[in-house]
Amino acid sequence: MVNILTVQEFLEKAKQLPILDARAPKEFAVGHIPQAVSFPIFDDEERATVGTAYKQQGHDPAVLLGLDLFGPKMSAFVKQAGKVAQNKELLVHCWRGGMRSNAMAWLLDFSGFKVHLLEGGYKTYRHLIQEQFTKPWPILVIGGLTGSGKTDLLPYLQKAGQQSIDLEELASHKGSAFGSINMAPQPSTEHFENLLGTALLALNTQQPLWLEDESTSIGRVQMPKPFYDQMQQAPTLVLEIPREIRIRKLAEEYCQVEKDLLEAAVLKIKKRLGGLATQEALQAIATGDMEKMVEIALVYYDKAYTFELAHKKHVFTLPLQSINPAENAEQLIGFARQHNLL
């Protein structure tokens, strides 16, 4: 007998059991429950064919066509499920908890699996994720000019018992023209929301949440507007690091990067840098003078961030003399307590 679960029950079970996503590969690629395995009942072409039959001929002919496509695959589905769920217990969903997941659940239940089905499907999961962005979060934003080591502080804040999320890690991008260098391909905005919402589900809404200051987009990924708006209203604690230390830190990072990637990044901001500065930056890359290249790029990035910071209402500045993340995290926590933010 197939067990029908609410989305909360489903996600609780997912901590121990595999999730089979019965939607088509294209749907899965756009966004999915992070723990899920793609287990499509139809491939993309088959899904389109069944959908067309439904629109043109109606429900019954579409169902018969779907059964014709599903039938020859049943044995393979059972074998594949056995590899994914060796203890023969698993979770299944499709888009709305309709025919695809019900057919897959029936087959696996008939074949001796203990099957849990998500009521309302992935659509219900997406509603739950969106709800996380409208909850009132006690956010504390870590600000600072490029090269201040903001991201480096997050794991040390967690070690000190603080809640934090690395938005750039979830987005697989560091948020500048140079942000995609040495990073994995970015998720879609929908899947970024799934990753962020999943992280928020694991946190306590009554305890402060540390986040690095971000723009409305991180690379090509868009921040959820309700959550971004909360970040804009939250206190921003700005790390003030001497410019020469920031230049040295960034130069050390970029000297490990292939020159053609750096050149491409500089050309992305050519209009903002201006023609002469762009040529100087490209020449610095060619000669291996990374400090010179960073110094030129920072003229634009420092100006842009200072402009954004001027629009924030609650800004607290913490002068620091190094980029030691362990020490700076400790000082940041003390600074927040001093200003009654913790």
C-alpha positions, -999 to 999 in steps of 0.1 A, spaced: 0 0 0 13 34 -10 17 59 19 7 95 11 28 121 29 25 159 34 55 178 22 68 182 58 65 145 64 81 138 30 112 159 37 116 144 72 116 109 56 141 122 30 168 125 57 170 87 56 154 76 23 161 82 -14 137 104 -34 128 94 -70 117 124 -91 94 110 -118 93 142 -139 111 146 -172 148 154 -173 142 190 -185 120 196 -155 145 181 -131 173 202 -146 154 235 -140 149 227 -103 144 197 -80 144 187 -43 182 187 -36 183 151 -23 163 138 -53 174 114 -80 161 119 -115 139 89 -123 118 100 -153 87 80 -162 89 97 -197 119 113 -214 115 149 -226 103 139 -261 78 113 -247 64 139 -222 59 163 -251 41 136 -271 18 127 -243 11 163 -235 2 170 -272 -21 140 -272 -39 153 -241 -45 187 -256 -56 174 -291 -74 142 -283 -83 144 -246 -76 124 -214 -83 88 -224 -62 87 -256 -33 104 -237 -35 78 -209 -34 49 -234 -4 65 -251 13 69 -218 7 33 -209 22 22 -242 53 41 -234 54 31 -197 48 -6 -201 80 -17 -219 101 2 -192 85 -13 -161 110 -41 -156 139 -16 -160 123 8 -135 121 -19 -108 157 -30 -113 169 6 -112 149 14 -81 165 -16 -64 199 -1 -70 188 33 -56 169 19 -26 187 -13 -15 164 -17 16 134 -14 -8 119 18 8 117 51 -10 100 83 -18 84 93 -51 70 125 -66 62 142 -99 49 177 -106 15 177 -90 12 142 -75 -7 131 -105 -5 102 -130 33 100 -134 41 96 -97 10 75 -91 19 51 -119 55 48 -106 43 43 -70 19 16 -81 46 -3 -100 71 -1 -72 45 -10 -45 34 -40 -66 71 -50 -69 76 -52 -32 88 -17 -23 76 4 6 66 36 -13 59 71 2 42 95 -22 44 133 -19 9 148 -18 7 176 -43 40 168 -58 69 192 -65 45 221 -68 37 217 -31 74 216 -23 80 248 -42 52 265 -22 70 255 10 103 268 -3 88 302 -12 73 305 22 108 304 38 116 337 20 87 356 36 93 345 71 107 373 93 144 364 97 167 382 122 194 388 96 228 403 102 246 412 70 284 411 67 295 440 44 329 452 32 347 462 0 359 435 -24 388 415 -8 377 420 28 374 382 34 337 383 41 330 348 28 359 334 48 342 343 81 311 322 76 325 288 86 342 304 117 309 320 127 293 286 125 321 271 147 312 298 172 276 286 173 262 312 150 238 305 121 251 314 86 244 306 49 270 310 22 249 324 -6 278 325 -31 284 288 -25 248 280 -32 248 302 -63 282 288 -74 294 324 -81 314 350 -62 292 379 -74 316 399 -97 328 398 -133 355 375 -118 330 355 -99 326 324 -121 363 317 -122 371 282 -108 335 277 -99 311 249 -110 283 258 -134 256 279 -118 222 264 -109 190 279 -123 174 306 -102 146 281 -93 171 255 -81 191 282 -62 159 290 -44 155 253 -36 190 252 -21 185 284 -1 150 274 11 164 240 22 191 256 41 166 280 58 143 250 67 171 237 89 176 269 108 160 286 139 139 316 129 144 331 164 182 331 162 204 356 142 213 346 106 246 359 92 247 365 55 273 381 32 261 413 15 249 406 -20 233 424 -50 199 414 -64 217 388 -85 247 366 -79 260 360 -114 230 350 -134 210 337 -104 184 361 -89 179 365 -52 143 358 -40 129 394 -37 112 390 -3 144 376 12 166 402 -5 143 430 8 148 417 43 186 417 38 184 454 27 166 463 59 189 443 82 218 457 101 250 457 80 283 452 98 310 465 74 345 450 77 370 478 71 402 463 59 432 483 47 433 486 9 468 472 5 458 441 24 428 436 2 449 441 -29 475 415 -17 448 390 -8 431 392 -43 464 392 -61 474 360 -44 441 344 -54 442 355 -90 479 346 -96 467 310 -96 442 317 -124 447 312 -161 454 345 -178 427 342 -205 400 338 -178 412 370 -161 414 388 -194 378 378 -202 366 390 -168 383 424 -173 367 428 -207 333 422 -191 337 455 -171 355 474 -199 328 501 -202 329 507 -165 367 508 -163 372 529 -194 394 521 -223 427 532 -208 423 514 -175 411 483 -194 443 483 -215 464 488 -184 447 459 -166 452 436 -196 489 446 -198 492 439 -160 478 404 -166 501 398 -195 532 407 -174 519 388 -143 515 420 -122 484 408 -104 485 436 -78 484 462 -105 454 444 -122 436 442 -89 443 478 -80 427 489 -113 396 467 -110 391 479 -74 386 515 -85 353 503 -101 343 478 -75 350 500 -44 331 529 -60 301 506 -68 299 490 -34 303 524 -16 273 537 -37 252 506 -27 262 509 10 250 546 11 214 533 5 214 511 36 198 524 68 216 505 96 254 504 90 280 496 116 317 499 107 343 475 122 379 485 115 402 455 112 439 452 106 442 417 91 422 392 71 426 363 96 391 348 94 392 331 128 402 363 146 379 385 125 349 363 132 356 365 169 358 403 167 327 405 146 307 385 171 320 408 199 312 439 179 276 427 172 271 420 209 285 454 218 259 470 196 231 448 210 227 430 177 232 395 192 
